Amino acid sequence: MEPSRTAVDRPVLPRGTVLVLTFTSVLLGALALRSFADTLAPVLLALIFAISAAPLRTVFTRRGLPEWFGTAASVVLVYLIVLGFAWAALATALRFSALLGEYSAELHAKIMELGDWMARIGLDEDESRSILARIDVGKLVDFAAGVLGGLTGVLTSFFFIVILLFFLVTDSAGFVRKLSTLSNRGRTMAEALTIFADGTRSYLRVSTLFGAAVALVDVGALYLLDIRDPWLWGLLAFLTNYIPNIGFIIGLVPPAVVGLLDHGLGTAVAVVVVYSVVNFLLQTVVQPRVVGEAVGLSASISFLSLLVWTAIFGGIGALIAVPMTILVRAIFIDTDPERTWLGPLLSGGNDAPETPS
């Protein structure tokens, strides 16, 4: 009599032990990634840039142009994207630092107004002076300068990314051909990488469209509120849209501070209200649904991914959080028949994805 398959297939270890081992493995993996974050984070960011430019080669090849031409065009495109991001980040940081220096007198005046307000609400004079003494305008300017000094490390990664991008883009065509020749056992990983690339491009496409829409609305509002450098802060809003959920807060701070110092508290509040309403309507209500349907991740999973990957990779982790989550899902869930049931739990769409029979 043949032994029952249920007895053979039953897990040897208790479920609780399996969960503990799984959690421990994930934690050790995260710690290992974090220990190599200075190298891995720029590599992964460069990989995502290369993936975003890959379709351009296909477009030129289908039109009968030689492959080297498509590769060269892809390299130029991805360099333009990287240089554009670097210039925008540096320009906004430099401008905000310069404005803080220009507004030293206004900041002192606002601090004095804050002291008068504390006196009106009945706060003890000694306590008020103690609090105000801790607010040093020079420290704010030094902080902004420190942020600019921190760009040195970013520029180091930038040059590393530029060099790495050349090799990634030029090798990508051959890599795609190699994937198509893999054996059946290797095709599962090839399928996962294809899902990752397609999902990453979908996410970047959606984020770019919504980022442009948010930036245009913000620029219009800043013009109406007479905030100086509206296009620069609109560009910052566009860039921070690639950071899920909390990116708008980063883009909100400079124009709100400028509005406060130029026109007073009412204008600053108006900037905060406009940014918050736009963020709620487009980035909180509409965009997560579109992203969820495009890449299969709900808004809550996107937010959790932001926390996890930022903790592992730092600032770059905030930019690559969603693509990295797409990669993890593609490898461990989408291409594993035993775990596809987890897909609907992570998905942001209304319809559950089909599971393989």
N, C-alpha and C positions, 0 to 999 in steps of 0.2 A: 504494500500500500504506500503511495507516494505521500511524503510529508506535506502538511498544509502550508501553502505559500504565505499565509498570513503570519505564521510563526517565523518563517524565514525573513519576511520583509519587515517584521516589527523592529523598531529601533532597539539597539542593545543598551544604550544609555538612557536613563530617565530623562523625561522632557526638561525638567528643571536644570539638570546638569548640562544638557545641550544648550539651553538658553544662556547659562552662565559662561560656557565655553565660547559661544558665539559673541556675547558681549565683550568678553576679554579679548578675543581676537580682533574685533573691530576697534577697541580702545588701543591695543598695541599697534595696530596698523595706522591709526590716526597719529599716535605719538611718533611713529617712524617717519610718516610723511612730514610732520611738523619739524623734526630734527633736520630734514633736508629741504626745508621750505625755501631757503634763499636760492637754491638751484632749481628745484622743481617748479615753483610758482612761475618764474619767467618762461620756463620751457612750456608749461601748459598754456600760458597766455599766448605765446608764439604759435602753438599748435592751433588754438582757436582762431587766431588771425589768418593762419594759412588755410584752414577749413573754409573761412568766409570768402576767400578769394579763389578757391579751387574751381567753381563753376565757370569762371571767365575763360579758363583754358578750354573747357568743353565747348563753349560757344564758338570760339575761333576755330577749333578743330572741325566742328560740324560744318563750318562755312568753307572748308577746304584749305585753310591756312596751315602752314607747318606747325608741328607741336612746339618747336622752340619759340615760335612767335607767341603762342598762347602762354607758355611758361614765363617768357619775359614780361608780357602784359600783366600776368598775375603777380609777379614780383614787384613791378612798378605800382600796381594798385595797392598791395598790402603795405608797401613802404609809405605811400601817400596816406593811408589810413593811420598808420602808427605815428607818422610825423604830425598829422593833423591832431590826433589825440594829445601828443606830447606838447605841441605848441599851445593848444587850448588850455591844458592844465597849467602850464607855466605862465601863460598870459594872465589868467584869472588870479593865480597866486600872487604874481608880481603887482598887479593892479590893486588888489585888496590890501596888500602890505603897504603900498604907497599911500592909499587912502587913509589907513590908520595913522600914518605919520602926519598927513595933512590935517587930520581932524583932532590933533592933540588938544588944542584949545577948546574945541566943542565938547570933547570928552570930559575935560575938566569941568566945563559948565554943567554938563549933564550930571556929573557926580555931585556938584553943589546943589542942583535941583533935587537930587535924590535925598540929600541931607535935609533940605527944607521940608520935603514930604514926610520924612521920618519924624521931624519935630512936630508937624501938624497932626500926625496920628498918635502923638503922645509918647514916642519912644524917648528914653532917657538920653540926654545930650552926650554923656560920656560913652554910652553904648553906640550912639550914632557915629561919633568920631572914631571909635575903635573899628567899626565896620568899614567906614569910608577910608580909613588909613590903609586898609588891606587892598583897596582898589587902586592900583598903580597903572596909570596910562602907559608909562614906559614899559611895564611888563607886557602889556598887550602888544605893543610894537615889537618888543623882543620876541614874543610868542610867534607873531607873524614872520619875523625874520628866521626864527627857528624852523618854521614850516618850510620856508624857502631853502634853508640849509639841508633839511631832510630830503629835498629833491636831488641832492647829490647822489644818494643811494639809488634813487629811482632812475637817474640818468645812467648810472652804472648798469643797472638791469636793462635800460633802454638799448644801450649799445650791444649788450649781449643778445637781446631779442632781435635786433636788426641783423646781426650776423647769423643767428640761428634760423631766422625766417628764410634767408636765401636758400639754405640747404633743405629746409622743410618743403618749401614750394617747388624747388627743382626736382626733389625726389618723389613728390606726391604722385605724379603720373605713373612712374614705375611701381610704386607701392600699390596703387589700385590694381594694376595688372597682376601683381603677385597674389593679391587677395583672391582673384578669380581662379587661380590655379591651385588653391589649397585643397587638401584632401577633405573628405566628409567631416573628419574630426575637427579640422581647423576652420571649417566653414561657419561653425557656430560663433567663433570669435570674429570672423569676417563680417557676419551678419550684425553682431553687436556693434562693431566699429562703424558699419554703414548707418545703423540706427542713430548712433551718437553724432555722426557727421550731419545727417539730415535734420535731426532734432536741433542741433546747435545752429545750423543755418536758419531754420524756422524761427528759433528764439531771437536770433540777432536781427532778422528781418522785421519781426513784430516790434521788438524794442526800438529799432531805428525809426519805424513809422510813428509809433506813439511818442517817442522822444522828440521828434520833429514837431508833432502837433502840440505837445506840452510847451516846448520852447517858444513856438510862435504865439501861443496864448499868453505866456508869461511876458514876452517882449512887448506885446500890445498893452498889457496891463501896466508894465513899468513905464512905458511912454506916457500913458494917461496920468500916472502918478508922479511924473516928472523926476524919475530916478535916473541919475547919470549912468552912462555906460550900459543901457538896457540890452544891447545886442551881446555884450560880453557875458552878462548874467544869464541871458537866454541860452548862450552856448554852454555855460556851466550846467544849466538845467537839462540840456540835451545829453551831456556826458553823464551826469549823475543818474539819468534814467536807466542806465545799464546796471545800476545797483538796486536790487529788488527792495521794495517796501520803504526803505529809509533813505534812499538816495536823494529824494526831494528836500529833505531836511538840510543836507549839505549844500544844495544849491540855493536854499532859502536864506541862509545866514548873511552872505555879503549884501544883497539888495535890501534886506531888512535893516541891517546896521546903517547902510548909506541913507535909507529913508529916515531913520531915526535922527541921524546927525544933521541931515540937510533940512528936513521939514518937520521933525517932531514925532511924538509918540503916535499920533493919529495915522500918519502915513506908514509908519512901521507896522502898525496893526493891520492896516489895509493890505500891505504886501503879504503879511502872514496869512490873512484871510483868503486872498486870491490864490496863493500857492496851495493852501490847504484844500480849498474847494476844487481846484483843478486836479490836485493829487487824488482827492476822494473820487471824483467822477471818472477820470481817465485811468489813473494808475492803480486805484483800489477796486473800482467796480468793473470797468470794462476790460482793461489790459490783462488782469489775471485770468479772466475767462478765456480771452483769446489765446493767451500763452498756454493755458491749461489744455485747450483743445488742440493747439499746435504741437505741443511737446509732451502732453500727458502728465503734467504736474499741477497739483492744486495750489492755491495761493498760500495755504498754511505750510505745505511742503517746501515751497519756494522760500518762505521766510525762515523756516528751520534750516534749509540748506545754506542760507546766507550766514546764519549764526555759526554753523558747523565749519564751513570752509573758510570763513574769516578767522575763526579760532585756530585753524590749522595753518593757513597760508598768509594771514595778515591782510593788508589792504588789497593785494591782488586777488585774494580769495573772495572778496566781495564782488569783484568783476566776473570771476569765472564760476561763481557758486552754482548757477542754474546749469550751465554746460557740464560741470563735473557731476552734478546729480543725474543728468541725462546719461552720462557715461556709466555711472554705477548702476542705474536702473537697467540700461541696455545689457550689461554684462551679467548681472546677477538675477534679473527678473524676466526681461522681455525674451531672452533666448534660452531660458531654462523652463521646460514644460512643468516641472514640479513647483515652480514659484510664480507662474503667471497669474495665479489667483490674487497675488498682491497688487497687480497692476491697477485694478479699479479703485483700490484704497488710496493710491497715490494720485490718480488722475483727477484733473480739474474739469473734465467734460461731464456731460450728463449721461452719455452712453458708455457702458462698460466695454473695454476693448475685447475683441474676440480672443479666446484662448485656443491654443492648438489642440486638436483632437488627439 
